[in-house]
């Protein structure tokens, strides 16, 4: 938490935004029962992005309060938006995690294929 954090730039057809922490998802929940993307709909053809401008102790405290009160998606100055695709870049070496696993470093591109997942229930 004391280390200097790289600024991450998120680019999409909607524009550009920067922050120290970025989370991308396609469902409402994050980390279990916590609503991080209240507008998410896995069938709408959009990914959801949450950008936290400063990822320090104040953001951790704000997120903890958000988890306790059910208002996580509105804490720590989070900025939310949706797009069909995102590109993440950084001027410094920045690790990339997917579902909690380290998979490489930025830059990275994310996109969604609408209605590509079929679920069959007997």
N, C-alpha and C positions, 0 to 999 in steps of 0.2 A: 504494500500500500504506500510505502514511502518513495518508491521508485518514480522517476519521471515517466509519464505515460505518453505513448505516441498518439498523435492526433489521427483519427481515422476519418477518411472522407467517404461518404456514401453518395454515389451518383445513380440517378435514375432518370427516366424520361420526365419526371416531375421537377428535377433540379438536383442541387447538391446541398449536403448538410454535413457538418463535422461534429465529432465528439470523441470521448476517450473510451467509451464502451458502446458496442453495437450488438443488438440481438435481432435475429431474423427468424420469423416463424410463419406457419400457415394454419395454426390453430389458436384458440383462445388462451390455452393454459401453458404455463412454463414451470418446470421444476415440480410437477405434481398438481395440486389443486389451485395454483395461484394464477389468477387472471392477469396476464400481461398485455394481451392483444384483444381488447373487448370487441373490436370491430371485425375480427378475423372470421372468415368463412372459407373452409377448405375447397369449396366448389366455385368460388367467384373468379378464379383465375388470377388472383393477386397474392403476392407475398406481403407480409406485414413486417415493418421495421420499427424498432425502438432504439433511439439514440440518447445516451446519457452524456451530457456535455462534460461533466467532471466526475470521474469515478474515484472519489476519495472517501474518507470516513464519514463525511456528512451524507454522501449518497447511500452508503451502507446503512446508516441510521434511518434515513428516510425510507429506504426499501424495507427495512425491518418493521417500521411503523406501518407501512403500506400492507405488508403481509398480515400483521396483527389486526388491522382494521378493514381488510378487504378492499383497499384502495391502491394496490401496488401500481397499477397502470398510470396513476396520476402523481407519482412521487419522484423525487430526485431530479426535477426539471426535465423529465423524460419527454422526448418529442416523438410522436408516432406518425407514420404515414404508410401508404400502400403503393405498390407498383408491380408491374408484371416481371420486372428484373431489376437487380441491384448490382453495382460494382463497388467493391470495397478496396481502397488503396490507402497507403500510408507512406510518408517520406522516411520513416524509420522501420527497422525490422520489427514486424508485428506478428505474433503467433495467431493461428487460426484454429479454433476448436469447433467441431461439429458434434452435437449431442454429448458434450463433455469430454470428447477425445481430441487430443492434439493431432491435426491432420496436415499441417504445413504452416505456411506464412502468407500474408497478403502480398500481392493482390489476389482477389478472388471474385468470381462472378456467380450470381445466384439467379435462377429463374424458375418458373413454375409451369407445369403442363396441366391445364385445367382438366378436371375429371379423369385423370389418368389412373387413379387408384380405384380398383373395383373390390368391393367387399361382398362376399357371398355368405349369407347366414342361413344354415339349414333350418 
